[in-house]
Amino acid sequence: MLMVLKLIEIPIYHKSDARKVIKKVGGNKAANLFDKAYSPIVKELKPLLKLSDVPAQAVGDAAYRGALNAGLSKVNAGIISTTIKESISWLF
């Protein structure tokens, strides 16, 4: 799970790198949605850094909440959540 904690840092501190991975995994639409919801997603991800054990599902849930808080629809929030979870699995 330590690896997941390190991967959470990528979208928080390296937005352009995270966007590249998201674009490869989910395409242009997912990357554009990530850009729109970036700040609220980061706000939801930061508390996860304090935990010692973070499953990929928790990261996806945080991204989903952040996307909803950014005003995205449930469908688009689901796209972001799924893409971020898939991105994490690609990087393992």
N, C-alpha and C positions, 0 to 999 in steps of 0.2 A: 504493500500500500504506500510505501514511501515514494515509489515511482509516481503514483497518482498525485501526491502532494507536489512533486517537482513539476509535473505536467500542468497543474493548476496555475503555476506561476507564469507559464508561457502566455496565455491570453491577458494576464494582468500586467505583465511587464514588457511583453514583446508583441504588441498588437499586430504589426505587419507580418511577423512570422506566423502567428496564429491564423491570420486571415489567409495566408498562402496554403496552410494545411487544410483549413476549412473549405477553401475553394477546390482543392484537389479531391477532397472526400465528398463534398456535397454540391459542388458546382458554383456557378456565378450567383445564383439566387441565394444560396445559403451564405455566401461571403458578403453579399450586399445586406442581407438581414442582420448578419453579425455586426457590420458597421453601424447600422441604425440603432441597434440595441446594445452597443459596446459598454457604455458607462453603467447602465443598470445591471448588466451581466457581471461586470467586474465587482460591483457593489455586493452582489449575491455570492460571488466566489471567494472574496477576501476572508470572510469568517471561516471558511473551510480550511484555510491555511493553519488555523489554530488547533485543529483536530489532529489526533495521532493516527487515525485510521479512517480513510475516506474511500468508499466504494465509488466506482465510475457512475453508478446510478445517482448518487448524491450530487455529483458534478452536473449531470444532465438535468436534475431537478432544479438546481440553483440557476442554471442557464435558462430553463423554462420560465422560472419566476421572474428573472431579470428581463427576459424578452417580453413577457406580459406587462411588466412595469414600464417598459419602454413604449407601450401602446400597440405592440404587434398582436395580431389575431392569434387565437389558440392554435390554428393550423401552422402559422409561421413560427410560433414559439416552439411547436413540436418539431419542426424542421431543424431549428437551431439546436434544440436539446439532443435530438438523434444524431445530428452531424458532429456535435462536440463529443458525445459518447463514442461514436465510431472513430473519430480522430484519436481519441485516447487509446482505443484498442489497436489502431494502426501503429502507434508509437511504442507499444510494448514489444 
